[in-house]
Amino acid sequence: MSGPLAKSFVVGYTHSMIITADARRRVTLPKPAHPGDAFDLETTGPGQFLLTRLEKPARKVTLCRGNGFLVATSGKRITMAETRKLMDHFP
């Protein structure tokens, strides 16, 4: 076989799936999507959307009360000099 169709390459998606929205515009995504996953929604054309899963942050911040203040802690300790340097950039 020769001509423009002699070589075919699979580019992008290798399968398609029909997903139907319910009355509240919710859709159910197939596996490997998990509850709590965040996605970026990009409009690629009229009636076409692209979902891209976003990476979860590596470190979580926990909130706790200390001396009557609500304090966010990440588990990483910083020095007073690092704090001063960051506060100098704060408006």
N, C-alpha and C positions, 0 to 999 in steps of 0.2 A: 504494500500500500504506500502510495506517495501523495504528496500534496500537503496542504495546511493541516489536515486532520491526521496525518501519519503518526505524529507524536502527541500524546495527551499527557498532561500533567495535572495532578490533583493539587489545587491550591486552595487554602482556607479550610472550610468545613468539609468533612467527608460524609456527613449524614445530615438530614434535616428532620425536624419534628414539628408537629402542629401543637401549639399551646393556646388554649382558649381562656380568655379573661372572664371572670364571673361578673355579677351585677355590680360589685364594688370595685371593679377593675383590678382584681388580684389574679395572679397566675401562680401555678405550681410548677416549680422548676424540677427537672429530672436530677437524679444522682449524677455527680458527686456534690451537688449543692446541699449545704447543711443549714439548719435553723441558725439565725444570727449572722450569716454571711452577708457582707456588704458588697454591692455591685455599683459600677459606674454605668449609667445609661447614656448611650450616645446615639443620636439620630443620624443615620447614614444616608437617608434619602426619604422620599415621601412614603410613609407607612413602613419604613424599615428601621429597626433598632438593633443596636449591638450592646450586649451586656458583657462587662469585663469584671471579674471578681477582683476586689481590692484586697491587698495584703493586710493582715491584722497587725497592729502594733506589737513590737517585741516585748515591751514593758508596760505593765498596767500601773496606774496610779490609784492608791487607796486613800480614802478620806477618813480622818480620825480627829477626835477632839483632844486638844491639849491646852491646858491652862485657860479654858474658856474660849479658845479659838478653834475654828475648823481648819485643819491643816492637811494638805495633800502631800503624801509621801510616796516615793518611788522605790525606796530601798537603797538608793545610791547616795552616798554621803558626799557633800561638797564642803569645801573650806570657806572661811569667811572672806578670803581674798577673791575666790570665784564668785561668791554672792555679791560682793562689792562691784566686781567687774560687770556682772549682769545687770545690777541695779543702775549703774552709770549709763547704760544703753536704754533703760526704761524711761519713757517720756514723763 
